[in-house]
Amino acid sequence: MNPAFSVVFLTTLSGAAQGLLIALVGVESAAWLGVIAQPAAATAFYVSGAALAVLLGGLGLIASFFHLGHPERAWRAIAMWRTSWLSRECLCLPAFLACAFLYGVAHWLGSPWSLVLGWLGVLASATLFVCTAMIYACLRFLQEWATPLTLVNFVLLGCASGLTLATALSAWFAPELTVGLAICACLLTLAGCASRSASLLRNARLRPKSTVQSATGIHNPKLVQVSRGFTAGAFNLREFFHGKSARTLRGVKWGFLVAAFVAPVVLIVLGAGLRSLGASFGLLAAACLVQYAGLVAERWFFFAEAKHPQNLYYAKVG
């Protein structure tokens, strides 16, 4: 498939926002249960975290508009919510943003209902993860996506990036939480690495269900395609094939494995171990940036790796 950067940014930005809100509610729930002490600057930590979640989710929503041929008709995307995962995603994302916004406002005003609103946001976040992942996992003709690992990866990578953001915020607003959040961020990042590696290994072993023979209807075993029948550009060539070499794909794959998983863990461990506020926050902020860049590359590869059956006929030139 040809990756659309609008969708790449939508899924990575909203995923980080969802993971961040889950981390904030998790911290507040642990404090409410007495597992950890409530941070001294609790209001600043929760409000800034909620504001960042709304900002990231809003940027993802804005990015999605660039994928529309007619943005003025975007409201029609919700019309098929009974049968379309895309329509359900379009409903869940604003609901998530509303919950994150109200969660931050509740903490700003000192409302006792903040935790209730937070858990509503977690529910909206979980539903949004399912809707977003199922847009791709339900496409049975794209074998690379049609696996439960698609949902697992969307959830783990979103939560990992959100926990990394929460760790960086805690270094600035609530240092007493940094070590615990850093441990959670590392564990989720490593879990995401394991699940994404599992999907890479699975996809490397896939064999196409269609062949050139089945695509053309010519069943000669020696059939070789030497032309796709036209030389000008076409919709099929633009939308279903990325046009990059196998070497480029390998470079992107190893690049995102390092940037999204290995480098952030190293930076988080180093940042959480420092007592200097500026140095600790700097390293943890760098971990967020490096990890996000890696996740953008990962999501680009997720789309590029999928081999649309139509490419058996259209994607080659003799």
C-alpha positions in Angstrom: 0.0 0.0 0.0 1.0 3.6 -0.4 1.2 5.2 3.1 -0.7 8.4 3.5 1.1 10.6 6.0 -2.2 12.1 7.1 -3.3 8.7 8.4 0.2 8.0 9.8 0.1 11.2 11.9 -3.6 10.6 12.9 -2.9 7.2 14.3 0.4 8.0 16.0 -0.7 11.3 17.5 -4.1 10.1 18.8 -2.4 6.8 20.0 0.0 8.8 22.1 -2.8 11.0 23.4 -4.8 7.9 24.4 -1.8 6.3 26.1 -1.1 9.6 28.0 -4.7 9.8 29.4 -4.6 6.2 30.4 -1.3 6.9 32.3 -2.8 9.9 34.1 -5.9 8.0 35.2 -3.7 5.1 36.3 -1.6 7.4 38.5 -4.7 9.0 40.0 -6.4 5.7 40.6 -3.3 4.3 42.3 -3.2 7.4 44.5 -6.9 7.1 45.3 -6.4 3.4 46.3 -3.4 4.4 48.5 -0.9 2.4 46.4 1.2 5.6 45.9 1.2 9.0 47.5 -0.6 11.8 45.6 2.1 14.0 44.1 2.6 17.4 45.6 1.9 19.2 42.4 -1.0 16.9 41.4 -3.1 19.6 39.8 -0.4 20.9 37.6 0.6 17.3 36.6 -2.9 16.2 35.7 -4.0 19.4 34.0 -0.8 19.7 31.9 -1.1 16.0 30.9 -4.8 16.3 29.9 -4.0 19.5 27.9 -1.2 17.7 26.1 -3.5 14.7 25.4 -6.2 17.1 23.9 -3.5 18.9 21.9 -2.1 15.7 20.4 -5.5 14.2 19.7 -6.6 17.5 18.1 -3.6 17.5 15.9 -4.3 14.0 14.9 -7.9 14.9 14.0 -6.7 17.9 12.0 -4.2 15.6 10.1 -7.0 13.3 9.2 -8.7 16.0 7.2 -5.8 16.0 4.7 -6.8 12.5 3.7 -10.2 13.6 2.5 -10.9 14.5 -1.1 -13.7 16.8 0.1 -13.1 17.9 3.6 -16.4 19.9 3.7 -18.1 16.5 3.6 -16.3 15.1 6.5 -19.5 14.9 8.6 -20.7 12.2 6.3 -18.0 9.8 7.7 -20.2 9.0 10.7 -23.2 8.0 8.6 -22.3 4.3 8.4 -21.5 3.7 12.1 -23.5 0.5 12.2 -21.3 -1.3 9.8 -18.1 0.8 9.3 -15.1 0.8 11.8 -14.0 4.1 10.2 -17.3 5.7 11.1 -17.1 4.4 14.6 -13.5 5.8 14.9 -14.9 9.2 13.7 -17.4 9.1 16.6 -14.9 7.8 19.2 -12.1 10.3 18.6 -14.2 13.4 19.5 -15.7 11.6 22.5 -12.2 10.8 23.7 -11.1 14.5 23.2 -14.2 15.6 25.1 -13.4 13.3 28.0 -9.8 14.3 28.2 -10.8 18.0 28.1 -13.3 17.6 30.9 -10.8 15.5 32.9 -8.4 18.4 32.8 -11.1 21.0 33.6 -12.2 18.9 36.6 -8.7 18.9 38.0 -8.4 22.6 37.3 -11.5 23.3 39.3 -10.8 20.7 42.0 -13.9 18.6 41.2 -14.3 15.3 43.0 -15.6 13.8 39.7 -12.2 13.9 38.0 -11.6 10.2 38.5 -15.0 9.3 37.1 -14.4 11.5 34.0 -10.9 10.0 33.7 -12.3 6.4 33.6 -14.8 7.5 31.0 -11.9 8.8 29.0 -10.1 5.4 29.4 -13.2 3.7 28.1 -13.3 6.0 25.2 -9.6 5.5 24.6 -9.9 1.7 24.6 -12.9 1.9 22.2 -11.0 4.2 19.9 -8.0 1.8 19.9 -10.3 -1.0 18.8 -12.0 1.0 16.1 -8.8 2.3 14.6 -7.1 -1.1 14.6 -10.1 -2.9 13.2 -10.2 -0.6 10.2 -7.2 -2.5 9.0 -7.5 -5.9 10.8 -10.9 -6.5 9.2 -9.5 -6.4 5.6 -9.0 -10.1 5.0 -7.5 -9.7 1.6 -4.5 -7.9 3.1 -2.9 -10.7 5.0 -0.3 -8.5 6.7 -3.1 -6.6 8.6 -5.6 -9.4 9.1 -4.3 -10.6 12.4 -5.0 -10.0 16.1 -1.5 -8.6 16.3 -2.7 -5.5 14.5 -4.9 -4.6 17.5 -2.3 -5.6 20.0 0.4 -3.4 18.3 -1.9 -0.4 18.1 -2.7 -0.6 21.8 0.8 -1.4 23.1 2.6 1.3 20.9 0.0 3.9 21.8 0.2 3.2 25.5 4.0 3.0 25.4 4.3 6.4 23.8 1.8 7.8 26.2 3.6 6.4 29.2 6.9 7.9 27.9 5.2 11.3 27.7 3.8 10.9 31.2 7.3 10.1 32.5 8.7 13.3 31.0 5.8 15.3 32.5 6.4 13.8 35.9 10.1 14.8 35.8 9.0 18.4 35.6 5.8 18.4 37.7 6.0 15.4 40.0 9.6 13.9 40.3 8.4 11.4 42.9 6.5 9.6 40.2 9.3 9.5 37.6 10.9 6.2 38.5 7.6 4.3 38.7 6.4 5.7 35.4 9.7 5.1 33.8 9.6 1.4 34.7 6.0 1.2 33.2 7.1 3.0 30.1 10.1 0.7 29.6 8.0 -2.4 30.1 5.3 -1.3 27.7 7.9 -0.3 25.1 9.6 -3.7 25.4 6.2 -5.4 25.1 5.5 -3.3 22.0 8.8 -4.3 20.6 8.0 -8.0 21.2 4.5 -7.8 19.6 5.8 -5.8 16.6 8.6 -8.2 16.1 6.2 -11.1 16.2 4.1 -9.4 13.5 7.2 -8.8 11.3 8.2 -12.5 11.6 4.7 -13.6 10.8 4.4 -11.3 7.8 7.8 -12.4 6.5 6.5 -16.0 6.3 3.3 -15.1 4.4 2.7 -16.4 0.9 0.3 -14.6 -1.5 -3.0 -16.3 -1.9 -3.2 -14.8 -5.4 -0.7 -15.2 -8.2 -0.1 -13.6 -11.6 -2.0 -16.5 -13.1 -5.1 -16.0 -10.9 -4.9 -12.2 -11.4 -4.9 -12.4 -15.2 -7.0 -15.6 -15.6 -4.1 -17.2 -17.6 -3.1 -20.4 -15.9 0.1 -21.2 -17.8 2.7 -22.0 -15.1 5.4 -20.2 -17.1 3.4 -16.9 -17.3 5.6 -13.8 -16.9 4.4 -10.3 -16.7 6.4 -7.8 -18.9 3.9 -4.9 -19.1 1.0 -3.5 -17.2 -0.7 -2.3 -20.3 -0.2 1.4 -20.0 2.6 3.9 -19.3 0.8 6.9 -17.8 0.0 7.3 -14.1 -3.2 5.8 -12.7 -5.1 5.7 -9.4 -4.1 2.0 -9.0 -0.4 2.9 -9.1 -0.7 5.9 -6.7 -2.9 4.4 -4.0 -1.9 0.7 -3.8 1.9 0.7 -4.3 4.5 2.8 -2.5 7.1 2.6 -5.2 10.0 2.2 -2.8 12.8 -0.4 -3.2 13.2 -3.5 -0.9 16.4 -1.9 0.4 14.5 1.2 1.5 11.9 -0.9 3.3 14.7 -2.8 5.1 16.2 0.5 6.2 12.9 1.8 7.5 12.3 -1.4 9.4 15.5 -1.5 11.2 15.4 2.2 11.8 12.0 2.1 13.5 13.0 -0.9 15.6 15.9 1.1 17.0 14.2 4.5 17.2 10.8 3.3 18.6 12.0 0.7 21.0 15.8 0.5 21.8 16.7 4.2 22.0 13.7 5.3 24.1 14.4 2.6 26.7 18.0 3.7 27.0 17.1 7.4 27.3 14.3 6.6 29.8 16.6 4.6 32.0 19.3 7.3 31.9 16.8 10.1 32.5 15.0 8.4 35.4 18.3 7.8 37.1 19.4 11.5 37.2 18.6 13.7 40.1 19.1 17.0 38.1 15.7 18.2 37.1 16.9 19.8 33.8 19.0 16.9 32.7 16.4 14.3 33.6 13.6 16.2 31.8 15.9 16.8 28.8 16.6 13.1 28.4 13.0 12.0 28.9 11.8 14.7 26.5 14.4 13.4 24.0 13.0 9.9 24.6 9.5 11.1 23.6 10.8 12.8 20.4 12.9 9.9 19.3 10.2 7.4 20.1 7.6 9.4 18.2 9.9 9.6 15.2 10.3 5.9 15.3 6.6 5.3 15.6 6.0 7.5 12.5 8.4 5.3 10.6 6.8 2.1 12.1 3.3 3.2 11.0 4.7 4.1 7.5 6.1 0.7 7.3 2.9 -0.9 8.5 1.1 0.6 5.5 3.9 0.0 3.0 4.4 -3.6 4.1 0.8 -4.6 3.1 0.7 -6.1 -0.4 -2.5 -5.3 -2.2 -3.5 -8.2 -4.5 -4.1 -5.8 -7.4 -0.3 -5.1 -7.4 0.2 -8.5 -9.0 -1.1 -7.0 -12.2 -0.4 -3.3 -11.9 2.8 -2.8 -9.9 5.4 -4.3 -12.2 7.0 -2.9 -15.4 9.0 -5.1 -17.8 
